[in-house]
Amino acid sequence: MLRPNLIRQKLNAEEPTLSTHIHSVWPAEIEAIGHAGIYDYVEFVAEYGPSDLHDLDNMCRTSELYNLGSMIKIDQSLMPFLAQRGIGSGYESVLFTDVRNIEEVRECIKSARPDHPDHGGLYGVATRRNSYMGYGGTQEYVDMLGDVVLAFMIEKKGAVDNLEEILSEPGVEMIQWGGADFSMNIGKPRQMNDPEVQAAKKKTFELGIKMGVPPRAEIQSADEMKEYLDMGVRDFSLGTDISILYSFWKNEGEKVLRAMQGE
């Protein structure tokens, strides 16, 4: 019997979700997250670091051992290939990047949905990890592919300008604001407090909530939650492994260095 999609179950029940990001492909990181017993799913930000197809399989195996959901964030440039191979490895959700209009959004959806009259997708029968031992091509297999949660970065001016149309597409099931990309895209790199950037962020969250498409907030600490909770946000992603390590090494290292120097 195929494993139920844990992220889908949470979304269908309209329950809040908490995730975290990892750059590393080392499955022990997922084990550590699983031992914490707090997180609903782990997002592998594959767009940012090196990985191979074996890594994807191993990370999904580990997530399943700890009853964690799994999401993969993929590059736009290899979108159809990475979306299908990620799903084939067992990822329960795909986070698509850099979309600018409804046409690009629909290309993403089509790549990830089953090649079946009821779904209109391009994902056919492929004997990958998610369908071993005879499940490929069955109705259960089709249903499993149809359950994959499709999320989209809203990080380009075009996506913000076309946001209502994008959110009206049934295949768009979760959105994530990307302020760094958006600010660069409009010629104001990393000016996160610029009025145009702030207005686009506000529009993304408020329109997503209004139209029933959950917007997820990426935060670095619990101290950042109030702004989003006040808007009605219920889905959060906390921290990224490499940033967590860097912050510890820098902040604690500076304290140790000062103590060593007698300051």
Order of alpha helices (4+ residues) and beta strands (2+ residues): alpha-beta-alpha-beta-alpha-beta-alpha-beta-alpha-alpha-beta-alpha-alpha-beta-alpha-alpha-beta-alpha-beta-alpha
